[in-house]
């Protein structure tokens, strides 16, 4: 019998020598393994010489140091009946997968391919269902009769809806077959993925289930907070902001599940159709509060133009063909299809505020899905939209600094009211993103590659056509070379604001395809950034002249603010200084996101008394302080006269009473001043 490849070099005619050699190599193996674990928690280590050595050795290849003992414990108890073993081990494996995805954000070579992310999330959604319940533990215990559970999470802070993913899709089919409709009149009997556990409302809290799986909870309070905590460095504050705002595993599951619910409805008429998310949900720059953009595809091939692809479910050699209706243009087809989809969705549970925006350049349907609390848009498949999403995804994982930079720029624009969704003459999020990409491309040591450089990395199978023009994107992010740029996030963000505050928008257009500028035409818009997949389109078409002036002026102010941060860099521990200081120090992000106009309006109690002067408000406060001082003096003289008359008329000469009145008098004046301060703030 042939020996395994991994054992060939350890064979010896002497059993003792062979055992010693094997023991030595095993010791080297585990020593190297422990060293690797210290450098990276979730780094997969490949050992060619030991890949087939023993079953016990290969187990360690995918374990992280933090979860080593936890996996051993779960594998030990997985033989027990119930859901603790079947769910726990599978759930922990799922958490390891999520952890690897998180690691890929900081390591571009580990980022999964775009198509692989789509496929994995789509499969998760196929096995998922939402259940309304008043007793989550009881509901999960009841669901195990249909099959093993892989993941459970709460949908909203109220914790009355559960998103449950089964291990097998057959378990979901069995659950739907076993479910019945409510006995209500005038109901539309649609079988969907939204169920209600009626038993949980009756037996709420009556029985405990110690083996119930741990349910993931979204960090809703932290996500929705506008507080920017003080940290030791500005880079740490930027990374913390990005981690708080970005989509996590729970957010992505909800978005793909929403697509799956709508796909189930549409498949009753279009059995080969697919509904997939695109845009910010998939390009790496989405926030948990972002809307969900969905695309209806008539066939499963998402990466091929509908004009050049085969008919859904069609076969060119088939003798018989389906008789279908044709339309004058693809726009007319999109409008009629979306009108039909809108009618179907209005019959679905938890769909609210349905709007048909069919006259837009890209016809869409907009609505809110109440079960997942998401604002949703649906459009018809366009290959340039999905490929633009893939392009931005590659750029987001090409360098770990790109996403924190974009997150800070977006939050800065929101706080200063400089961005909109496109209805106004303000930059959109995609406009600001392309501006950031161009800046990072044009640095002496570029941070991200140009679109032209990415196309050179694409293989033959990675090519696609848009308007008869062939493009290409590498399917594997590991092919993108690592940047040699070593600048900090603070330096890059300052450079971005300074770069565009002085940029010649009047004469230059921006191209992220070449990473260069070119001359503008005479009749072009104030800001011109070409769409890399359709060069005739301007990404910043909607920006007006006045808004451009406001934008560049705000960028100049932001650059000056970040320059001022360097003066405070001498403090080694800002958080420690904040604790020792009587007045807590504000974080640098708070100062960056605060509008200068708002800071001028904020007046402190010390400013009104003239005890502390602020250089920014000196000129604006002179006249107000003079008038206020007069009122204070008048109030003080009146109080003195009143105290004198009281003292002469009163028979009480006790020193203690006089001291008590003297102590109360400043408090009364302070209360009056506080009242005046409140009134002044309201007037301002």
PEFEN-V508929 format. One line per field, one symbol per residue. psi: psi as a letter, one per 40 degrees, with the letter a starting at -180 (. if undefined). burial: + if it has 16 or more other ideal C-beta (glycine too) atoms within 10 Angstrom, else -. A space follows every 50 residues. Layout:
psi->???
burial->???
//
This chain:
psi->hiiideedeeiidhdddddddddddddddddddddddddhdfhhhhhdee dfcidddddedeiiddedddddddddeeeiiaeddddddddddddddddd dddddegdeehiidddddddddddddeiihhhiegddddddddeeeiihd ihiididefehhhhhididddddddddeiiiigiifihghhaehihgddd ddfhedhigdeiihhhhigddddeiehgihididdddddddddddihadd ddddddddddddddddeddgdeiihiiaaddeeeeiideiihhihhheie gdehhddeiiiheihdeidiihhihiididdddddddddddddddeeiif hifhhhgeeidhhihhihhddefihihhiihhddddddddddddddedhe eddddddddddddddefeiieedifiiidddddddddddddeidgidiii ddddddeiadeeiihhfehhiihhdhdeehihieheiiddddddddddde deigddeiihhedefiiiiiidfiidhhhihdegeeihdfdehidddddd dddddddddddddddddeedhdgdddddddidhhiiidddddehiddddd ehhiddddeedhihddedddedddddddddddddddddddddddddddei ehehddddddddddddddddddddddddddddd.
burial->-----+---+------------------+---+---+----+----+--+ --+---+-----++--+---+--+--------++++++++++-+++--++ +-+++-++-+++++--++--++-+++++++++++++++++++++-+++++ +++++-----++++++----++--+----------------++++++--+ --------+-+++-++-+---------+-++--++-++++++-+++++++ ++++++++++++++++---+--++++++++++++++++-++++++++++- ++++++--+--+--------------------+++-++--++--+--+-+ +----+------+++-+++-++-+-+++++++++++++++++++++++++ +++++++++++++-++-+++-----++++++++++++++++++--+++++ +-+++-++---+-+-+----+++++++-++--+-+-+-++-+++++++++ +-+-+---+++++++-+--+----+++++++++----++++++---++-- ++-++--++-++-----------+---+------+-++++++++------ --+---++--------+---+---+--+---+------------------ ----------------------+---+-------
//
